[in-house]
């Protein structure tokens, strides 16, 4: 599984980081980006799905590999 954050859509709510800090980082302005080039380690898929579902801007998507 691989995730992608659209920085143009992200408004810095940081729900993704709050729910899955293992998968996301935020910059000084609060804009999120995916760690590990978006690759979700085994066992963290549920956290990735939770972050996707809780993004109010729909800025996080799953990328086909």
C-alpha positions as CSV (number, residue, x, y, z in Angstrom):
1,X,0.0,0.0,0.0
2,X,1.2,3.5,-0.8
3,X,-0.4,6.8,0.1
4,X,0.0,10.3,-1.3
5,X,-0.8,13.7,0.2
6,X,-1.9,16.5,-2.2
7,X,-0.2,19.5,-0.7
8,X,-2.5,21.8,-2.6
9,X,-5.5,20.4,-0.9
10,X,-4.0,20.1,2.6
11,X,-5.0,22.9,4.9
12,X,-3.0,21.8,7.9
13,X,-5.7,20.3,10.2
14,X,-3.0,17.6,11.0
15,X,-5.6,14.9,11.7
16,X,-3.5,12.5,9.7
17,X,-0.4,13.2,11.8
18,X,-2.4,12.9,15.0
19,X,-3.8,9.5,14.0
20,X,-0.7,8.1,12.3
21,X,2.6,9.9,13.1
22,X,4.4,6.8,11.8
23,X,3.1,7.6,8.3
24,X,3.0,11.5,8.1
25,X,5.1,14.5,8.9
26,X,4.1,18.2,8.9
27,X,6.1,21.2,7.9
28,X,6.3,24.6,9.8
29,X,3.0,25.7,8.1
30,X,1.2,22.4,9.2
31,X,1.1,21.0,5.7
32,X,1.4,17.2,5.8
33,X,3.5,14.9,3.7
34,X,3.8,11.1,3.6
35,X,6.9,9.5,5.1
36,X,8.8,6.7,3.4
37,X,7.9,7.9,-0.1
38,X,4.3,7.0,0.9
39,X,4.9,3.3,1.4
40,X,2.8,2.0,4.3
41,X,4.7,-0.6,6.3
42,X,2.9,-3.9,7.0
43,X,0.6,-3.6,10.0
44,X,-0.1,0.1,9.6
45,X,-2.7,-0.2,6.8
46,X,-5.5,0.4,9.3
47,X,-3.9,3.6,10.5
48,X,-3.5,4.7,6.9
49,X,-7.2,4.0,6.2
50,X,-8.2,5.9,9.3
51,X,-6.1,8.9,8.3
52,X,-7.6,8.9,4.9
53,X,-11.1,8.7,6.2
54,X,-10.5,11.6,8.7
55,X,-9.0,14.1,6.3
56,X,-11.5,16.9,6.0
57,X,-10.0,18.1,2.7
58,X,-9.7,14.6,1.1
59,X,-6.0,15.3,0.5
60,X,-4.8,11.8,1.1
61,X,-5.2,9.1,-1.5
62,X,-4.1,5.5,-2.0
63,X,-1.7,5.2,-5.0
64,X,-1.7,2.0,-7.0
65,X,1.7,0.3,-7.1
